[in-house]
């Protein structure tokens, strides 16, 4: 009998400790995470493509398209994180983390980027499982930079 009560006590302690005392069900529902506060995103790694555009005006127009597409993805709530990758010997140039339903949606979002369409950048798309609170990052980003680069 003591063994049964001991096991029940241990089980009750484990269940109690597994619950987060800071859990905010309203926020969790708004952000769409699972019981672990996580959800699926898509990580897009932009690698150097085959097209080494020499024409500066054309290259500049492709990069304007790149940044315009990023703004559009952000405005639609799809772009969660973005940024360049510092110099490296494997050709990685930048990342996006996108909140999309599937790869088809990711590919449609990337179609608006001329630098990808003309192969200045080649996207590598991976499913990524991360915190559903990640979208809160973007709403604060615009409040912390002094200088635009």
N, C-alpha and C positions, 0 to 999 in steps of 0.2 A: 504494500500500500504506500509506504514511504517513497518507493521508487517511482510510482505513478505520479504522486504529488510533486516529486522532484522534477520529473520530466515535464509536467504541466507548467510548473513554475519557470523552468528554463525556456519553454516555448513561449509563455506569456512575456517574459523579459525580451526575447528576441523580436517578437511582434511589436512590442512597445518601442524598442530602440530603432526599429526599421522605419517608423513613421517620422517624417520631418516636422518638427514643431513650428517651423517658419512657413509651411505650405500655404500658399494663397491660391485657392481653387479658382477664383475669378481670373487671376492673371494666368494661371496654367491653362485654363480653357481658352482665353484670348490668344495665347501664343501657340496653341495647338500641339503641345508636346504629349508624350506618352506618360505612363506612371512614373518614369524615371526623369521626367522633365526634358526629354530628348526628342529629336525628330530627324528625318532624313532631309539632307540638303544635297546640292551638287557642287562639288569643288571643280572649278575649271582652272587648269594650269595653262597659261599661255606660254608657248615655246617659240623661239625664233623659227620663222618659216623659211621657205626656199626663195621667196621673192625679196631680193636685195634692191629695192627701188632706188634708183640714182637720181631721178627727177625730184628735186626738193619740193616744188609746189605740189606735185602729185602726192608725195609722201606726207606732206603737211595736211593735205585734204583727207587722207586716209586716217591720220591721227585725230583730226577734228571729228571725223565720223566715230572713231573709237570712243572718244570722251563724250560725244553727244549720245551714243548708244548707252554708255554707262549711266548718264543722267536719266535717260528714259527708263532704264531698268530699275534705277533707284526710285524714281517717281512712281513706278507701278508696284513698288514693294517687293520686287523680285531680287534685286541686288542687295545682299546682306553685308558683305565685306568685299573690299577690293584693294589692291595695292601692288606696287611694283616689287620685283625681287631684285636684290642687288646683284652686281656682276658675279657670274659663276661660269664654270666651264662645261655646263650641260645644257646651255641654251634656254634656261627658264627665264621668263621676262616679267611675269605677273600672275596674279590669281584673282579669281572671282569666287565667292560663295553665293550660290543662287538658291532661292526658295522656289522650287519648281516641282510640278507634279511628276514629271518623267523626262527622259532624255529628249523626246520630241519637242517638249516645251523649251528645254535648254537650247536645242539647236535653233528653234525659232527666235529665241531671244538674241542669239549670237549673229543671226542673219543681218541684223541692222548695223553691224560693225564692218566697215570696208577693210580695215586692216586684217581682219580674219578672212573676209571674202577673197582678197587678192593674195593671201598667203604670206603677208608680212609676219603674222602670228599664226601658229597652229594650235588649236585648243586640244587639250587632253581632258576628258570629262570623267570624273569619278564620283560615285555615290559616297556621301559622307554623313555620319551619324553624329550630331552634336547637340548642344544645349538649345532648347527652344527659345531661350532668352536672347539668343544671338541678335535678333532684329533690333533689340534695344540699343545695341552698339551704334547703329547708323544714325539714330535720332540725336545722339549726343556728339557725333563726330563734327558736325558743322559748327559747334559751339566752342571748339577748343583750338582751332588753328588761327594764327595771327596773319600768316603770309600764305598766299596761294602759290603753289609751285607748278 
